[in-house]
């Protein structure tokens, strides 16, 4: 389903930006853009995403059109990334809602989905493969790590395209069950703040059937947090 046509660039500002241009020009579903290096990569909420050349998978794919079965795309994509990471190395991958993939509680991957419903979505994925600890920026909001174990960019691309093909069209109940199995936050104290949601703290209680993060409050109530509304501060 994904991987053809495939545009590989030696260097680009952002693979997501290039994929968006292609989507707007009518590129077919399954088209993939990768790069050895990106100069203006970004993560969620505009944060920078950088990696030394050739040491990370920098990957964006086009999905079109968007149907009702794609409503859980923000869950199915990180599930697919977890599966791909585990195909590359003997590790256990978990998900920090909504879009980070952890190995041993260090971030190895991030997902950024940008969409123009119902026409198309661009699925951006970055996976750290062989970045040394000293090569990560010092101002990261959360510890980062690499997959290691000799994982290559080519192998990672193949693993991601295969996993995306299995998960983006998967039934909602299967996506929810697998996301919940890999949920790295459930049962932990969290804090949040963001437009439209009062700042607060509580205990993560998993995701509801729409993919919102449910937090239990000290007064016995609960709140459902949408991925576009909040940032999370995990409190150990």
BELPE-V317802 format. One record per residue. N is the residue number from 1. PHI is phi in whole degrees, 0 to 359 (NA if undefined). PSI is psi as a letter, one per 30 degrees, with the letter a starting at -180 (999 if undefined). D_FIRST is the distance of its C-alpha to the first C-alpha in Angstrom with 1 decimal. Layout:
N_PHI_PSI_D_FIRST, N_PHI_PSI_D_FIRST
This chain:
1_NA_e_0.0, 2_243_l_3.8, 3_117_f_6.9, 4_215_k_7.9, 5_289_l_10.5, 6_235_j_12.0, 7_254_j_15.5, 8_249_k_17.7, 9_242_k_21.1, 10_294_e_24.2, 11_209_k_25.3, 12_206_l_24.4, 13_294_e_25.8, 14_205_k_22.6, 15_296_e_18.9, 16_296_e_18.5, 17_298_e_21.1, 18_294_e_19.6, 19_293_e_16.2, 20_297_e_18.2, 21_300_e_20.1, 22_293_e_17.1, 23_298_e_15.8, 24_295_f_19.4, 25_272_f_19.6, 26_99_g_16.7, 27_302_k_13.8, 28_287_l_10.6, 29_301_k_7.9, 30_99_f_5.6, 31_299_k_9.0, 32_230_k_10.5, 33_241_k_14.3, 34_230_l_16.3, 35_208_l_20.0, 36_289_e_22.8, 37_211_k_24.9, 38_231_k_24.8, 39_270_f_28.2, 40_224_h_27.6, 41_295_l_24.8, 42_217_l_25.3, 43_250_a_24.6, 44_295_k_25.4, 45_61_g_28.6, 46_78_g_28.7, 47_289_k_29.5, 48_287_k_29.0, 49_232_j_26.4, 50_232_l_27.7, 51_201_k_27.2, 52_298_k_29.0, 53_306_k_27.2, 54_76_g_24.9, 55_248_g_25.5, 56_211_l_22.5, 57_276_k_18.8, 58_246_j_18.6, 59_217_k_15.0, 60_223_k_13.8, 61_234_l_10.4, 62_257_k_10.4, 63_237_k_9.4, 64_204_l_11.2, 65_283_l_13.2, 66_270_k_14.5, 67_247_l_15.6, 68_301_e_18.0, 69_290_f_15.6, 70_263_g_14.5, 71_299_f_18.2, 72_262_g_17.8, 73_306_e_15.1, 74_297_f_18.0, 75_264_e_18.3, 76_292_e_14.8, 77_292_e_13.9, 78_297_e_17.1, 79_298_e_16.7, 80_298_e_13.4, 81_296_e_15.5, 82_303_e_18.3, 83_298_e_16.5, 84_294_e_15.3, 85_300_e_19.0, 86_290_f_20.4, 87_284_f_18.5, 88_268_f_20.2, 89_205_l_23.7, 90_282_i_26.0, 91_230_l_26.1, 92_249_k_25.6, 93_256_k_23.5, 94_229_l_24.4, 95_244_k_23.7, 96_265_j_26.4, 97_309_k_25.6, 98_261_f_23.9, 99_215_g_21.8, 100_253_k_23.4, 101_251_k_22.6, 102_250_k_25.8, 103_233_k_27.0, 104_53_h_30.7, 105_62_g_30.9, 106_241_k_30.0, 107_284_k_27.1, 108_250_f_24.5, 109_205_l_21.7, 110_225_l_21.3, 111_237_k_18.8, 112_225_j_19.4, 113_253_k_17.5, 114_237_k_18.9, 115_219_l_18.4, 116_232_i_20.0, 117_298_k_19.6, 118_267_g_18.7, 119_285_e_17.2, 120_200_l_14.8, 121_226_k_14.4, 122_252_k_14.3, 123_257_j_13.4, 124_262_k_15.9, 125_225_k_16.4, 126_239_k_19.3, 127_233_k_20.2, 128_286_k_23.7, 129_252_e_23.8, 130_219_h_27.3, 131_280_k_29.2, 132_286_l_32.8, 133_307_e_34.5, 134_286_f_36.9, 135_270_f_34.2, 136_282_k_32.9, 137_301_k_34.7, 138_284_f_37.8, 139_262_g_37.2, 140_298_k_34.0, 141_284_f_34.1, 142_209_k_33.0, 143_304_k_33.1, 144_243_l_30.2, 145_211_l_29.3, 146_247_l_26.9, 147_297_e_24.8, 148_67_a_27.1, 149_58_g_27.4, 150_75_g_26.5, 151_298_k_22.9, 152_252_l_21.6, 153_297_e_19.3, 154_298_e_17.3, 155_295_e_17.0, 156_295_e_16.2, 157_299_e_13.3, 158_296_e_11.8, 159_294_e_12.7, 160_291_e_11.3, 161_298_e_7.7, 162_294_e_7.9, 163_292_e_9.9, 164_301_e_8.1, 165_300_e_5.3, 166_280_e_8.7, 167_255_f_10.7, 168_291_f_9.8, 169_254_g_10.1, 170_292_l_12.8, 171_301_k_16.3, 172_303_e_18.6, 173_296_e_21.2, 174_288_e_18.9, 175_298_e_17.8, 176_299_e_21.5, 177_297_e_22.8, 178_287_e_20.8, 179_299_e_21.5, 180_297_e_25.2, 181_295_e_25.3, 182_260_g_24.3, 183_296_j_26.5, 184_273_f_28.7, 185_258_f_31.0, 186_307_k_32.1, 187_86_f_35.9, 188_253_l_36.5, 189_286_k_38.6, 190_226_l_36.8, 191_233_l_38.0, 192_212_l_36.4, 193_201_l_37.3, 194_163_l_35.7, 195_300_k_36.2, 196_86_f_36.8, 197_228_k_37.3, 198_296_k_40.7, 199_304_k_40.7, 200_188_a_41.1, 201_213_l_40.5, 202_182_a_39.8, 203_249_k_38.0, 204_297_k_34.2, 205_240_g_33.6, 206_91_a_29.9, 207_251_k_27.5, 208_275_a_28.1, 209_289_f_25.7, 210_259_g_24.7, 211_90_g_23.9, 212_285_k_27.3, 213_278_k_29.2, 214_264_k_32.4, 215_239_k_35.6, 216_272_k_38.8, 217_263_l_41.9, 218_296_f_45.3, 219_276_g_47.0, 220_95_f_44.9, 221_274_a_42.5, 222_210_l_38.9, 223_222_k_36.6, 224_256_k_32.9, 225_255_k_31.4, 226_275_k_28.5, 227_296_f_26.2, 228_272_g_27.3, 229_247_f_30.9, 230_226_l_32.0, 231_242_l_32.1, 232_246_k_33.0, 233_243_j_35.7, 234_286_k_35.4, 235_252_j_39.0, 236_282_999_39.5
